[in-house]
Amino acid sequence: MAQYFFDLRSGEIFSSDQDGIELPDAGEAHAMALSALIDAARDAVMEGTVNQHFSVEVRDGPDPVLEVAAVFHSKIFRTQ
């Protein structure tokens, strides 16, 4: 088991994971990062955002392991 840290970047906002979580391998870390990205993007898309950049950067201590990133565009033209 290794300790993985999941840092979230949303546009200019960066949130560093100070606690991390123990996972068996990088494959599990990738699945967790993808899930976190989807959750973060879901909130922004529901609000209606244009070209919102998201990434989850995974590291095991100081070293990067992987990154999952996406750009979302959502526009609400009218509510009814």
Helices and strands as residue ranges (DSSP letters): E 2-10, E 13-15, E 21-23, H 26-47, E 52-60, E 63-72
